[in-house]
Structures are given as C-alpha cells and as structure tokens.
Amino acid sequence: MHFSFAQRIQWQTFRLTEENDFFNVTHRILDRYYTQGMRFEFQYQVSKRKFLEKLVVPASSVATNIYSFSATQQIYTPKETDSYNFVGDRPYAGALYFSEMLESFDSLKQLRLTTRLDAGMIGPAALAKQTQLLFHKIIQNDLAVGWDTQLRNDIYLNYSIKAEQAFTKREWLLQMEAKIEFNFGTVLFSATPGLNIGLGTWHQKQQKFYWQIFFRPEGRLVFYNALLQGGIFNQANADDYYSQYFIKEINHLIYSHSTGFRVGYNRWQLLYRQVSLAPEFPGQLHHYYSTIMLTFPLNNKAAKN
C-alpha cells in the first residue's frame, strides 16, 4: 500500500525562534559576536519513515518520535563594527542552513535522544549582510562597515547527537537531567556535557497551563569551528590578506550556561532564556544573548515535548 504525503505526515507545531542580545535583561544591545539568529521550524509525526526521517536516529523502537524540518540563519560580527580595525577579533560571518531533526523520547528509560542533520552554506550566500543591514535600518542603528571581509562561501554540513538522561520522574516538580552532545562536520567539531535543572509542571500533561524555570550549565570541548577559523575550502584557498581575518587559535574548553523559563497553555508555548558564553578565543570578551521561542499548534493533538 502506498501512502500519500498527506496520509504519511501529521503536522504537530510551528516554532519561531529569535536569538539576539537585544532581548537581554542585562548586558543589552551589545551588537557583537553572535548578534542575530532566526529559525523557522515545522514539527511533525509520520506513519512511515522515508529518506529524510531515516537520516536521524530514534531512541528505541518504542520511543515517541517528533520530527522537524527547519531553516536557520545566523549572523556573526566582531566587537567593533564601525571600523576595519578588527584583525584578531571575530570575523564577519553568516550561516544559512536547513535541518532535519528528530526528538525521540523513551519513557521507560527516561531517555531523550535528539539527532539533527544540517546542510547549507556559510558566506555571502547566507545573506547575513543583507539581513543585518535591513534590520539596522529599521531600528535606525549604525550600519556595520566590514561586511566585505566576511568569510567566503563554504559548505555547511554538520551532524549532531544529543542524549539527555533523566534522574527524576518527569511528573515531579523538580527535574534533573544529565546530557552529552556531539557535533561533527565541516562547521563544528565538539563534545558538550552538561546538566538540565528545571522546576515546574512542564511535563504534567493533564495540566492546561504548565510552566518551568530552568538552569542549564555546560562545558564545551571544541576541536574546530569554521565560523571562527574560516572553513575547510576557505582555509585551503585563502591568500594572506583574506586569511588575516581568520582566528588562528581558539579556546578548546568553553563554559556556558542558560537560565530562563517556559510557559504553555494547551499547545501554545513561550520560551525565554538568557545565555552566558565564555570567550571562544583569546582576547574575546564574555558574550551574552537571549532566545525567544514561540510554539503554535498545527492540530488539536500536537504532542507536548
């Protein structure tokens, strides 16, 4: 029996995510380093896995699986954007990529496994310059002058695996999880252990209104970061003038933490978090940015993660 697309796919939710230091309660409007990120994401379930769904890995044969397809743009700049005096600082860079992701939860093992495949481009093809210039015109902010030095076009191909093991029952008011995440590909090669500590009723499914406040510390071991170091093909073909904007030495051990809250009513959800990130290379300042995520149901039976 052949399944039509409509029969195979059951749409769950639409998520809109915006990341920007503009939303910080503290350290506001820094406009440096990771300065802007936006993601459009559609979550769905399937009756039969096809090619894209087979690229990501379920936690077990009995796990609840929520797939998603998303488009993401990220924008990076040096600390100072009003002059060309930023050699040795973070280079101008943009990334635009599409992702297939699976969030898979095994309730017996209390294990959540998230796998994701990203494919896209870094460089002018990511349209980061155009996006930032448009946004700065709208808010009447000064325009960055160094985008002609941005990292050139290069391939964005990365795979990530994140496992989160609960120490407490999901129905409890206090939830604690240990996590480990691995990234490997042309953009990022890293390993990240951490903790998820939450207080609230987020996983109590009988509640119409549910909430959680959380603290998530982690330590990232980074072996390679193309958005700092230039990219595989860029490094191979760069001349001396262009390569001066690459970061030659990165910090391999980076601490970060995020604090925030999330609230939901039925299947409508809002998440807010502030991220504190230690320097990624010598000479960089501590960085702060915030995330706002809105989740909208696409049907009345959408699963709550």
C-alpha atoms as a printed R data frame, in Angstrom:
    type eleno elety resid chain resno      x      y      z
1   ATOM     1    CA   MET     A     1  0.000  0.000  0.000
2   ATOM     2    CA   HIS     A     2  1.377  3.415 -0.970
3   ATOM     3    CA   PHE     A     3  0.945  6.323  1.432
4   ATOM     4    CA   SER     A     4  0.276  9.772  0.051
5   ATOM     5    CA   PHE     A     5  2.175 12.690  1.581
6   ATOM     6    CA   ALA     A     6 -0.962 13.848  3.437
7   ATOM     7    CA   GLN     A     7 -1.571 10.385  4.866
8   ATOM     8    CA   ARG     A     8  2.043  9.897  5.997
9   ATOM     9    CA   ILE     A     9  2.612 13.300  7.635
10  ATOM    10    CA   GLN     A    10  0.765 14.570 10.695
11  ATOM    11    CA   TRP     A    11  1.752 18.167 11.365
12  ATOM    12    CA   GLN     A    12  2.239 18.992 15.041
13  ATOM    13    CA   THR     A    13  3.526 22.509 15.684
14  ATOM    14    CA   PHE     A    14  5.224 25.511 14.134
15  ATOM    15    CA   ARG     A    15  8.089 27.118 16.060
16  ATOM    16    CA   LEU     A    16  9.545 30.572 15.535
17  ATOM    17    CA   THR     A    17 12.863 31.243 17.303
18  ATOM    18    CA   GLU     A    18 14.696 34.556 17.524
19  ATOM    19    CA   GLU     A    19 18.114 34.967 19.204
20  ATOM    20    CA   ASN     A    20 19.576 38.394 19.847
21  ATOM    21    CA   ASP     A    21 21.369 40.297 22.620
22  ATOM    22    CA   PHE     A    22 18.685 42.972 22.213
23  ATOM    23    CA   PHE     A    23 16.351 40.825 24.369
24  ATOM    24    CA   ASN     A    24 18.751 40.509 27.333
25  ATOM    25    CA   VAL     A    25 17.532 41.767 30.687
26  ATOM    26    CA   THR     A    26 21.192 42.602 31.443
27  ATOM    27    CA   HIS     A    27 24.085 43.361 29.047
28  ATOM    28    CA   ARG     A    28 21.665 44.723 26.462
29  ATOM    29    CA   ILE     A    29 22.323 45.810 22.873
30  ATOM    30    CA   LEU     A    30 25.941 44.674 22.704
31  ATOM    31    CA   ASP     A    31 25.620 44.002 18.955
32  ATOM    32    CA   ARG     A    32 28.743 41.853 18.757
33  ATOM    33    CA   TYR     A    33 29.892 38.267 18.158
34  ATOM    34    CA   TYR     A    34 26.747 36.115 17.763
35  ATOM    35    CA   THR     A    35 24.468 39.046 17.104
36  ATOM    36    CA   GLN     A    36 21.387 37.552 15.430
37  ATOM    37    CA   GLY     A    37 19.759 34.182 14.767
38  ATOM    38    CA   MET     A    38 16.357 33.151 13.428
39  ATOM    39    CA   ARG     A    39 14.779 29.737 12.870
40  ATOM    40    CA   PHE     A    40 11.509 28.622 11.254
41  ATOM    41    CA   GLU     A    41 10.629 25.077 12.285
42  ATOM    42    CA   PHE     A    42  7.787 22.685 11.479
43  ATOM    43    CA   GLN     A    43  7.335 19.652 13.754
44  ATOM    44    CA   TYR     A    44  5.548 16.534 12.564
45  ATOM    45    CA   GLN     A    45  4.981 12.819 13.116
46  ATOM    46    CA   VAL     A    46  4.984 10.141 10.423
47  ATOM    47    CA   SER     A    47  3.186  6.862  9.862
48  ATOM    48    CA   LYS     A    48  6.090  5.584  7.776
49  ATOM    49    CA   ARG     A    49  9.711  6.785  7.730
50  ATOM    50    CA   LYS     A    50 11.096  7.915  4.377
51  ATOM    51    CA   PHE     A    51 14.556  9.085  3.297
52  ATOM    52    CA   LEU     A    52 14.806 12.245  5.421
53  ATOM    53    CA   GLU     A    53 13.467 10.555  8.561
54  ATOM    54    CA   LYS     A    54 15.981  7.715  8.165
55  ATOM    55    CA   LEU     A    55 18.869 10.188  8.441
56  ATOM    56    CA   VAL     A    56 18.066 10.755 12.134
57  ATOM    57    CA   VAL     A    57 18.060  8.114 14.889
58  ATOM    58    CA   PRO     A    58 15.221  7.174 17.324
59  ATOM    59    CA   ALA     A    59 15.983  6.426 20.980
60  ATOM    60    CA   SER     A    60 14.357  2.964 20.768
61  ATOM    61    CA   SER     A    61 11.682  1.004 18.940
62  ATOM    62    CA   VAL     A    62  9.046  2.116 21.498
63  ATOM    63    CA   ALA     A    63 10.034  5.799 21.718
64  ATOM    64    CA   THR     A    64  7.733  8.709 20.934
65  ATOM    65    CA   ASN     A    65  9.209 10.452 17.884
66  ATOM    66    CA   ILE     A    66  8.726 14.081 16.875
67  ATOM    67    CA   TYR     A    67 10.441 15.056 13.618
68  ATOM    68    CA   SER     A    68 11.064 18.590 12.445
69  ATOM    69    CA   PHE     A    69 12.251 20.429  9.363
70  ATOM    70    CA   SER     A    70 13.685 23.909  9.822
71  ATOM    71    CA   ALA     A    71 15.515 26.798  8.167
72  ATOM    72    CA   THR     A    72 18.054 28.794 10.217
73  ATOM    73    CA   GLN     A    73 20.082 31.955  9.616
74  ATOM    74    CA   GLN     A    74 22.872 33.051 11.977
75  ATOM    75    CA   ILE     A    75 24.897 36.281 11.891
76  ATOM    76    CA   TYR     A    76 28.311 36.958 13.495
77  ATOM    77    CA   THR     A    77 30.360 40.150 13.699
78  ATOM    78    CA   PRO     A    78 33.455 41.403 15.550
79  ATOM    79    CA   LYS     A    79 33.196 43.504 18.716
80  ATOM    80    CA   GLU     A    80 33.640 46.795 16.840
81  ATOM    81    CA   THR     A    81 31.634 47.237 13.647
82  ATOM    82    CA   ASP     A    82 32.364 50.924 12.893
83  ATOM    83    CA   SER     A    83 35.894 50.441 11.521
84  ATOM    84    CA   TYR     A    84 38.177 47.920  9.811
85  ATOM    85    CA   ASN     A    85 40.406 47.619 12.874
86  ATOM    86    CA   PHE     A    86 39.277 44.139 13.894
87  ATOM    87    CA   VAL     A    87 42.093 41.797 12.811
88  ATOM    88    CA   GLY     A    88 42.369 39.228 15.607
89  ATOM    89    CA   ASP     A    89 38.708 39.658 16.532
90  ATOM    90    CA   ARG     A    90 35.788 37.506 15.430
91  ATOM    91    CA   PRO     A    91 35.356 37.674 11.623
92  ATOM    92    CA   TYR     A    92 32.158 38.754  9.909
93  ATOM    93    CA   ALA     A    93 30.280 35.580  9.032
94  ATOM    94    CA   GLY     A    94 26.837 34.325  8.157
95  ATOM    95    CA   ALA     A    95 25.313 30.862  8.020
96  ATOM    96    CA   LEU     A    96 22.123 29.697  6.325
97  ATOM    97    CA   TYR     A    97 21.170 26.045  6.611
98  ATOM    98    CA   PHE     A    98 18.285 23.589  6.563
99  ATOM    99    CA   SER     A    99 17.867 20.864  9.177
100 ATOM   100    CA   GLU     A   100 16.114 17.539  9.601
101 ATOM   101    CA   MET     A   101 15.805 16.707 13.299
102 ATOM   102    CA   LEU     A   102 14.288 14.004 15.483
103 ATOM   103    CA   GLU     A   103 13.404 14.415 19.176
104 ATOM   104    CA   SER     A   104 12.867 10.858 20.431
105 ATOM   105    CA   PHE     A   105 11.759 10.055 23.999
106 ATOM   106    CA   ASP     A   106 11.771  6.612 25.609
107 ATOM   107    CA   SER     A   107  9.535  6.875 28.699
108 ATOM   108    CA   LEU     A   108 10.723  3.535 30.118
109 ATOM   109    CA   LYS     A   109 14.403  4.514 30.050
110 ATOM   110    CA   GLN     A   110 13.652  8.206 30.740
111 ATOM   111    CA   LEU     A   111 15.968  8.925 27.801
112 ATOM   112    CA   ARG     A   112 15.584 11.652 25.206
113 ATOM   113    CA   LEU     A   113 17.747 11.373 22.082
114 ATOM   114    CA   THR     A   114 17.930 14.300 19.653
115 ATOM   115    CA   THR     A   115 19.691 13.862 16.309
116 ATOM   116    CA   ARG     A   116 19.973 16.523 13.617
117 ATOM   117    CA   LEU     A   117 21.451 16.884 10.143
118 ATOM   118    CA   ASP     A   118 22.277 20.433  8.938
119 ATOM   119    CA   ALA     A   119 23.043 21.324  5.332
120 ATOM   120    CA   GLY     A   120 23.599 24.782  3.845
121 ATOM   121    CA   MET     A   121 26.201 27.484  3.282
122 ATOM   122    CA   ILE     A   122 28.367 29.962  5.129
123 ATOM   123    CA   GLY     A   123 29.487 33.158  3.430
124 ATOM   124    CA   PRO     A   124 27.699 35.746  1.246
125 ATOM   125    CA   ALA     A   125 25.222 33.067  0.098
126 ATOM   126    CA   ALA     A   126 23.795 33.110  3.633
127 ATOM   127    CA   LEU     A   127 22.570 36.724  3.093
128 ATOM   128    CA   ALA     A   128 23.698 37.757  6.574
129 ATOM   129    CA   LYS     A   129 24.917 41.171  5.406
130 ATOM   130    CA   GLN     A   130 21.584 41.992  3.789
131 ATOM   131    CA   THR     A   131 19.604 40.826  6.826
132 ATOM   132    CA   GLN     A   132 21.624 42.851  9.317
133 ATOM   133    CA   LEU     A   133 21.675 45.994  7.190
134 ATOM   134    CA   LEU     A   134 17.885 45.802  6.763
135 ATOM   135    CA   PHE     A   135 17.327 45.298 10.485
136 ATOM   136    CA   HIS     A   136 19.668 48.153 11.395
137 ATOM   137    CA   LYS     A   137 17.841 50.475  9.003
138 ATOM   138    CA   ILE     A   138 14.510 49.543 10.605
139 ATOM   139    CA   ILE     A   139 15.733 50.264 14.143
140 ATOM   140    CA   GLN     A   140 17.844 53.231 12.912
141 ATOM   141    CA   ASN     A   141 21.094 51.765 14.204
142 ATOM   142    CA   ASP     A   142 24.562 52.368 12.753
143 ATOM   143    CA   LEU     A   143 25.464 50.113  9.818
144 ATOM   144    CA   ALA     A   144 28.436 47.739 10.096
145 ATOM   145    CA   VAL     A   145 31.215 48.677  7.682
146 ATOM   146    CA   GLY     A   146 33.265 45.474  7.403
147 ATOM   147    CA   TRP     A   147 30.972 43.022  5.622
148 ATOM   148    CA   ASP     A   148 33.177 43.000  2.509
149 ATOM   149    CA   THR     A   149 35.694 40.995  4.606
150 ATOM   150    CA   GLN     A   150 33.193 38.298  5.637
151 ATOM   151    CA   LEU     A   151 34.044 34.620  5.339
152 ATOM   152    CA   ARG     A   152 33.621 33.488  1.754
153 ATOM   153    CA   ASN     A   153 31.172 30.855  0.586
154 ATOM   154    CA   ASP     A   154 31.821 27.422  2.037
155 ATOM   155    CA   ILE     A   155 29.789 24.304  2.658
156 ATOM   156    CA   TYR     A   156 27.776 23.861  5.846
157 ATOM   157    CA   LEU     A   157 27.311 20.150  6.567
158 ATOM   158    CA   ASN     A   158 27.038 19.022 10.183
159 ATOM   159    CA   TYR     A   159 25.513 16.216 12.236
160 ATOM   160    CA   SER     A   160 24.694 16.387 15.945
161 ATOM   161    CA   ILE     A   161 23.650 13.791 18.532
162 ATOM   162    CA   LYS     A   162 22.372 14.791 21.987
163 ATOM   163    CA   ALA     A   163 21.384 12.333 24.727
164 ATOM   164    CA   GLU     A   164 19.565 13.506 27.877
165 ATOM   165    CA   GLN     A   165 19.054 11.066 30.748
166 ATOM   166    CA   ALA     A   166 16.576 11.999 33.493
167 ATOM   167    CA   PHE     A   167 17.467 11.439 37.155
168 ATOM   168    CA   THR     A   168 13.948 12.255 38.344
169 ATOM   169    CA   LYS     A   169 10.494 11.348 37.123
170 ATOM   170    CA   ARG     A   170  9.158 13.785 34.533
171 ATOM   171    CA   GLU     A   171  5.978 14.320 36.596
172 ATOM   172    CA   TRP     A   172  7.915 15.675 39.590
173 ATOM   173    CA   LEU     A   173  8.109 19.389 40.302
174 ATOM   174    CA   LEU     A   174 11.942 19.240 40.268
175 ATOM   175    CA   GLN     A   175 13.506 17.671 37.175
176 ATOM   176    CA   MET     A   176 17.198 16.898 36.673
177 ATOM   177    CA   GLU     A   177 18.880 15.511 33.557
178 ATOM   178    CA   ALA     A   178 22.453 14.787 32.526
179 ATOM   179    CA   LYS     A   179 23.249 15.431 28.890
180 ATOM   180    CA   ILE     A   180 26.009 14.912 26.353
181 ATOM   181    CA   GLU     A   181 26.070 16.329 22.831
182 ATOM   182    CA   PHE     A   182 28.433 15.652 19.922
183 ATOM   183    CA   ASN     A   183 28.775 17.797 16.783
184 ATOM   184    CA   PHE     A   184 30.859 16.821 13.786
185 ATOM   185    CA   GLY     A   185 31.110 18.067 10.215
186 ATOM   186    CA   THR     A   186 32.516 20.921  8.149
187 ATOM   187    CA   VAL     A   187 31.426 23.672 10.580
188 ATOM   188    CA   LEU     A   188 31.721 22.417 14.155
189 ATOM   189    CA   PHE     A   189 33.571 19.534 15.786
190 ATOM   190    CA   SER     A   190 32.827 19.423 19.520
191 ATOM   191    CA   ALA     A   191 31.659 17.462 22.577
192 ATOM   192    CA   THR     A   192 29.424 19.082 25.209
193 ATOM   193    CA   PRO     A   193 28.476 17.532 28.578
194 ATOM   194    CA   GLY     A   194 26.044 19.373 30.831
195 ATOM   195    CA   LEU     A   195 23.029 19.375 33.138
196 ATOM   196    CA   ASN     A   196 19.390 20.384 32.753
197 ATOM   197    CA   ILE     A   197 17.821 21.517 36.040
198 ATOM   198    CA   GLY     A   198 14.169 22.529 35.954
199 ATOM   199    CA   LEU     A   199 11.447 23.421 38.424
200 ATOM   200    CA   GLY     A   200  7.807 23.379 37.361
201 ATOM   201    CA   THR     A   201  4.863 21.473 35.915
202 ATOM   202    CA   TRP     A   202  6.051 21.347 32.292
203 ATOM   203    CA   HIS     A   203  5.719 17.563 31.915
204 ATOM   204    CA   GLN     A   204  2.411 17.206 33.768
205 ATOM   205    CA   LYS     A   205  0.300 16.580 30.667
206 ATOM   206    CA   GLN     A   206 -3.041 16.789 32.450
207 ATOM   207    CA   GLN     A   207 -2.468 20.498 33.080
208 ATOM   208    CA   LYS     A   208 -3.862 23.054 30.625
209 ATOM   209    CA   PHE     A   209 -1.434 25.640 31.974
210 ATOM   210    CA   TYR     A   210  2.121 24.455 32.646
211 ATOM   211    CA   TRP     A   211  5.394 26.179 33.387
212 ATOM   212    CA   GLN     A   212  9.070 25.687 34.178
213 ATOM   213    CA   ILE     A   213 12.069 27.749 35.234
214 ATOM   214    CA   PHE     A   214 15.441 26.237 34.347
215 ATOM   215    CA   PHE     A   215 19.211 26.443 34.698
216 ATOM   216    CA   ARG     A   216 21.409 24.631 32.163
217 ATOM   217    CA   PRO     A   217 25.207 24.686 32.708
218 ATOM   218    CA   GLU     A   218 27.542 23.004 30.219
219 ATOM   219    CA   GLY     A   219 31.193 22.720 29.247
220 ATOM   220    CA   ARG     A   220 32.017 22.516 25.548
221 ATOM   221    CA   LEU     A   221 35.170 20.872 24.227
222 ATOM   222    CA   VAL     A   222 35.759 22.410 20.786
223 ATOM   223    CA   PHE     A   223 38.226 20.998 18.283
224 ATOM   224    CA   TYR     A   224 37.227 23.093 15.255
225 ATOM   225    CA   ASN     A   225 34.845 25.983 14.500
226 ATOM   226    CA   ALA     A   226 34.644 27.091 10.862
227 ATOM   227    CA   LEU     A   227 32.782 30.296 11.720
228 ATOM   228    CA   LEU     A   228 35.911 31.400 13.580
229 ATOM   229    CA   GLN     A   229 38.635 29.632 11.640
230 ATOM   230    CA   GLY     A   230 37.435 30.195  8.090
231 ATOM   231    CA   GLY     A   231 36.008 26.933  6.762
232 ATOM   232    CA   ILE     A   232 37.630 23.944  5.068
233 ATOM   233    CA   PHE     A   233 37.707 25.276  1.491
234 ATOM   234    CA   ASN     A   234 38.341 28.865  2.588
235 ATOM   235    CA   GLN     A   235 41.448 27.834  4.505
236 ATOM   236    CA   ALA     A   236 42.747 25.864  1.533
237 ATOM   237    CA   ASN     A   237 42.337 28.765 -0.923
238 ATOM   238    CA   ALA     A   238 42.853 31.901  1.178
239 ATOM   239    CA   ASP     A   239 45.527 34.468  0.351
240 ATOM   240    CA   ASP     A   240 47.475 36.298  3.048
241 ATOM   241    CA   TYR     A   241 45.188 39.349  3.051
242 ATOM   242    CA   TYR     A   242 41.982 37.352  3.417
243 ATOM   243    CA   SER     A   243 43.351 34.841  5.920
244 ATOM   244    CA   GLN     A   244 44.345 37.628  8.347
245 ATOM   245    CA   TYR     A   245 40.701 37.742  9.424
246 ATOM   246    CA   PHE     A   246 40.666 34.068 10.476
247 ATOM   247    CA   ILE     A   247 41.068 33.235 14.156
248 ATOM   248    CA   LYS     A   248 44.265 31.219 14.313
249 ATOM   249    CA   GLU     A   249 43.932 29.997 17.907
250 ATOM   250    CA   ILE     A   250 40.660 29.068 19.596
251 ATOM   251    CA   ASN     A   251 39.854 28.199 23.198
252 ATOM   252    CA   HIS     A   252 39.181 24.476 23.252
253 ATOM   253    CA   LEU     A   253 37.305 24.376 26.576
254 ATOM   254    CA   ILE     A   254 34.360 26.789 26.867
255 ATOM   255    CA   TYR     A   255 31.877 27.134 29.713
256 ATOM   256    CA   SER     A   256 28.369 28.433 29.155
257 ATOM   257    CA   HIS     A   257 25.040 28.412 30.947
258 ATOM   258    CA   SER     A   258 21.498 29.437 30.199
259 ATOM   259    CA   THR     A   259 18.726 30.490 32.567
260 ATOM   260    CA   GLY     A   260 15.111 31.107 31.697
261 ATOM   261    CA   PHE     A   261 11.530 29.976 31.779
262 ATOM   262    CA   ARG     A   262  8.915 28.404 29.553
263 ATOM   263    CA   VAL     A   263  5.136 28.525 29.869
264 ATOM   264    CA   GLY     A   264  2.346 26.830 27.967
265 ATOM   265    CA   TYR     A   265 -1.417 26.871 27.682
266 ATOM   266    CA   ASN     A   266 -2.879 23.864 25.903
267 ATOM   267    CA   ARG     A   267 -0.459 23.608 22.951
268 ATOM   268    CA   TRP     A   268  0.632 27.245 22.810
269 ATOM   269    CA   GLN     A   269  4.094 27.746 24.271
270 ATOM   270    CA   LEU     A   270  6.593 30.518 25.018
271 ATOM   271    CA   LEU     A   271 10.252 30.072 25.993
272 ATOM   272    CA   TYR     A   272 12.674 32.780 27.101
273 ATOM   273    CA   ARG     A   273 16.315 32.213 28.066
274 ATOM   274    CA   GLN     A   274 19.500 34.201 28.606
275 ATOM   275    CA   VAL     A   275 22.802 32.640 27.558
276 ATOM   276    CA   SER     A   276 26.166 33.465 29.109
277 ATOM   277    CA   LEU     A   277 29.114 32.303 26.997
278 ATOM   278    CA   ALA     A   278 32.790 32.348 27.993
279 ATOM   279    CA   PRO     A   279 35.356 33.554 25.411
280 ATOM   280    CA   GLU     A   280 35.755 31.257 22.395
281 ATOM   281    CA   PHE     A   281 39.226 32.575 21.524
282 ATOM   282    CA   PRO     A   282 41.980 34.560 23.305
283 ATOM   283    CA   GLY     A   283 41.113 38.238 23.593
284 ATOM   284    CA   GLN     A   284 37.371 37.809 23.158
285 ATOM   285    CA   LEU     A   285 35.030 39.274 25.773
286 ATOM   286    CA   HIS     A   286 32.373 37.319 27.619
287 ATOM   287    CA   HIS     A   287 29.254 37.155 25.465
288 ATOM   288    CA   TYR     A   288 25.543 37.293 26.292
289 ATOM   289    CA   TYR     A   289 22.455 36.810 24.166
290 ATOM   290    CA   SER     A   290 18.831 35.769 24.620
291 ATOM   291    CA   THR     A   291 16.375 33.424 22.939
292 ATOM   292    CA   ILE     A   292 12.642 33.841 22.456
293 ATOM   293    CA   MET     A   293 10.781 30.808 21.090
294 ATOM   294    CA   LEU     A   294  7.071 30.752 20.213
295 ATOM   295    CA   THR     A   295  5.294 27.457 19.512
296 ATOM   296    CA   PHE     A   296  1.946 27.340 17.706
297 ATOM   297    CA   PRO     A   297 -0.156 24.142 17.367
298 ATOM   298    CA   LEU     A   298 -0.997 22.957 13.855
299 ATOM   299    CA   ASN     A   299 -3.597 20.467 15.079
300 ATOM   300    CA   ASN     A   300 -5.506 19.749 18.288
301 ATOM   301    CA   LYS     A   301 -3.492 16.613 19.084
302 ATOM   302    CA   ALA     A   302  0.007 18.058 18.916
303 ATOM   303    CA   ALA     A   303  2.399 16.320 21.304
304 ATOM   304    CA   LYS     A   304  3.922 18.285 24.206
305 ATOM   305    CA   ASN     A   305  7.726 17.861 24.430
